[in-house]
Amino acid sequence: MCRLDVSEDGKTALVDLAQGDMRKVLNILQSTSMAFPKVTEDTVYMCVGHPLKSDITSIVTWLLNEPFSYTYRRILIVLRSSYATPYCYRRTSFVQRRYCSQ
């Protein structure tokens, strides 16, 4: 018998990301439990490559309150630290050359 340490916010994240598909819930749960000692909202989102709610909140705050070039650089840091793929870097290079050359 397998015992998993799953928090309440982890359960909510599983249900939200699976969108009603029990197979997805089981797949995400299995992947997260193998990658992390505890299944929490953050570990579930990190496991599937979904942005954390805290990252989204930060990005919105930067967009509303900071200059574009600062916001863009901060977003790149967030992407590189957790979610970005080489495709994301290629797609953002145009914006970086055009608007953030400062």
C-alpha positions in Angstrom: 0.0 0.0 0.0 1.3 3.4 -1.0 1.0 6.4 1.4 1.1 9.8 -0.2 1.4 13.1 1.6 -1.1 15.4 -0.2 -2.2 18.8 1.1 -5.6 20.2 0.5 -4.3 22.9 -1.9 -2.6 20.0 -3.7 -5.9 18.2 -4.2 -7.5 21.4 -5.4 -4.7 22.0 -7.9 -5.0 18.4 -9.2 -8.7 18.8 -9.8 -8.3 22.2 -11.4 -5.6 21.1 -13.8 -7.3 17.9 -14.8 -10.6 19.6 -15.7 -12.7 16.7 -14.7 -10.6 14.0 -16.3 -9.8 11.3 -13.7 -7.0 9.8 -15.8 -5.3 13.2 -15.8 -5.7 13.4 -12.0 -4.0 10.1 -11.5 -1.2 10.8 -14.0 -0.4 14.2 -12.4 -0.7 12.7 -8.9 1.7 9.9 -9.8 4.2 12.2 -11.5 4.2 14.7 -8.7 4.5 12.1 -6.0 7.5 10.6 -7.7 9.2 14.0 -8.2 8.5 15.6 -4.8 8.1 14.2 -1.2 4.9 16.2 -0.7 2.1 16.9 -3.2 1.2 20.6 -2.7 -0.3 23.2 -5.1 3.2 24.5 -6.0 4.7 21.0 -6.6 1.7 20.0 -8.8 2.0 23.2 -10.9 5.8 22.8 -11.1 5.5 19.1 -12.2 3.2 19.9 -15.1 5.0 23.1 -16.0 2.1 25.4 -15.2 2.9 28.9 -13.8 2.5 29.2 -10.1 -0.2 31.6 -8.8 2.4 33.6 -7.1 4.3 34.1 -10.3 1.2 35.2 -12.1 0.4 37.7 -9.4 3.9 39.1 -9.6 3.8 39.4 -13.3 0.4 41.3 -13.2 1.8 43.6 -10.5 4.9 44.4 -12.6 2.8 44.9 -15.7 0.6 47.4 -13.9 3.3 49.3 -11.9 6.7 49.0 -13.6 8.2 50.1 -16.9 8.0 47.6 -19.8 11.7 46.8 -20.0 11.9 46.0 -16.3 8.8 43.9 -16.4 10.1 42.0 -19.5 13.4 41.2 -17.8 11.7 40.0 -14.7 9.4 37.8 -16.7 12.4 36.3 -18.5 14.0 35.5 -15.1 10.8 33.7 -14.0 10.6 31.8 -17.3 14.2 30.7 -17.1 14.0 29.6 -13.5 11.1 27.2 -14.0 8.9 27.0 -17.1 10.6 28.1 -20.2 11.6 25.9 -23.1 14.0 26.8 -25.9 11.0 27.7 -28.0 10.0 30.4 -25.5 13.5 31.9 -25.7 13.3 32.0 -29.5 9.9 33.6 -29.5 10.9 36.3 -27.0 14.2 37.2 -28.7 12.4 39.5 -31.1 10.7 41.5 -28.4 13.9 41.7 -26.5 15.8 43.1 -29.5 13.0 45.5 -30.4 12.0 46.9 -27.0 14.5 46.0 -24.3 17.8 46.9 -25.9 18.5 49.4 -23.0 
